Amino acid sequence: KLFFTDYGNAAKVERCDMDGMNRTWIVDSKIEQPTALALDLINKYVYWLDIYLESVEVVDYQGRRRQTITKGRQIRHLCGLAVFENYLYTINSDNLSILRINRYNGTDVQALARLDNAREIRVYQKRTQGAVRSHACEVDPYGMPGGCSHICLLSSSYKARTCRCRTGFILGSDGRSCK
């Protein structure tokens, strides 16, 4: 799945399949300007910053069990969001410090370091990188991902895929080749 925020006409947090199909709103109320998003891949939770409502919130992948982690004026200066173990990590754009927020007790906030011009944060750790199983976009004997001549996108499951073409090309009637 792909998770993303939108604060156009109606602010929301959404998810869809990697090919863009099955688009679903998971948060569409009491949300104004969601600017950063992070996933807890193990427990299947979505965290986001809303800089207008000055809050950090969480829901499960279906949009249930919504909770506010923390609220306050300091939220409007946060950008970027990552989750690892018991903490959320973010950047305070006001003083360019990396903040660690306890995701179970939002009052436990600690500044860790200061970085010039930081606007985004990511945590890379082996446990967050799931084991790769066989999937529909594996390279075939001809070196084509999922049998697609340009781009292979996983669809509704790891067993299904959709072929797409690079800009300037159109998908052929076979659903695999680009012209």
N, C-alpha and C positions, 0 to 999 in steps of 0.2 A: 504494500500500500504506500501511497504518497500522501503526506499530511501537509497542509498549508493554511495560511491565514489570508483573509481578504477584508479590507476595510473601505471598500468602495461605497456603493449606495446603502448596502446592508452589511455591517461587519459580521464576520463569522470565522469559525475554524472549520475546515473541511477535510475530507479524505476522498481518495479515488484509487482505482487500480493504476498501475504504472503506465498503462496505455491511455489514461485519461477517462476511461469508462467508469460507470458506477459511482459517479460523483455524489457524495453525501455530506450534508451539513451535520456536524456533531455538536457545535455550539452556535446558536443564532439569537440568543437573548441575553440581556445584561452584559453586552460586549460592545465596545465602541472603537478602539484602535489597537487591535492585537498586532504587535510589531515583531515579536520573536517567539519561536516555538522550539520545544525540545521533547524528545520521546524517551520514555522509559521502556525499552524494548523487552525487558524481562517481565515486568508486571503489566505491560500494555497500558500505560498512562501517557496523556498528552498534557504538557505544561505550556503556558503562554504568559507573556507580559502584555498588559493593556495599559499603555502609557497615559491614555485619557482618563480611565477610571482609577489609575494609580494602584494596580493590583497585579499579583502573580497568582494564577489559578491553575487548577488541574481537573481533568475528567478522564474516564477510561476511554478506550477506543470507540465505544458506541455512544459517547456523550453523556454517560451516566456517572453518578457518584461525584458530582462537581463539588469542589472545595476551594476556598480561598487560602492560599499559603501565607501571604502577607499583603498589607495595604499601606499606603502612605505616600507622601510627596516625593520621597526619594526614588520611587518607581519611575517617575517621568524622565529620569536621567539614565535609565538602564537601557542597554542595547546588547543584543546577543544573549543566548541562553543555552546552557548545556546541563545535562543531568548525569551524575555518577554517584553510585552508592547512596548515601543518605543526604546528599547535597545537590543544590542547584548552583551553577556558576554563571556569572554574568559580568558585564563591563559597566562601570559607572562612567558615562561619557563626560560628566562634569569634572571629575578629577583623574580620569583614565586609570582607575584602580580596578583590579579583579576582585569581585566579591564572591564569597561563599555563603549560601543561605541554607540552613537546615530545612529540608523539604517537609519535615514532620512538625517542626516548631519554627515558624517563620520569624520569630523574634531573635533567633540565634544567627546573627549576620556578622561576618568577619571579613575585613579587607586583607587580601593575601599579598598583593604586589601591585606595582604601578608600571604601566606600559605606555609609551608614546604612540598616539594615533590608533589605538586598538578600538575596533568597532564590532568584532565578532569573536566568539569563543567556541572551541570544540574540544571534547575529551576523547582521546583515542586510547582504548584499553582492550586487551585481548578478549576479556569476558563479554564485551559489548559487540564483538564481531562473531555472529553466529556461524556455526559450521555450514558450509555450502553443500547442499544436496543437489542431486541431478535435477536439472530444470529445462524448460522448453527453449531457452535461449543459449544453450550450450553450442559451441562451435561444431559444425558438421564436418565430415571428412574433406570437404572442399574449402574449409576455413571460413564458412559463412555462419554467423551467429543465428541459431534457430532456423537455418535455411534461408534467412533473409539476406538480400543483396546489400542492404545498407544498415538499417537499424532494427534491432529486435527488442521489443518491450514486453515484459511479463504482463499477463492479463489477469483474470480473476483468480488464478492460482499459479503455483510454480509449474504446473503441467500445461498451461495455456499461454499462447503468445500472440502478439500482433506485430506485423512488419510495418515499418514506416520508411519514408525516403528522406534524404537530405534535401535542403532547399533547392528548388529548381528542377526537381525530379517528381514524377508521379508514379504511383504504385500500379504495376501491371495487373492484368485480369487474373493472374495466378495467385495474387495476394502475397507474393514474395519478392518479385523482381521490380527494379525501379528503372524508369525510362526517362 
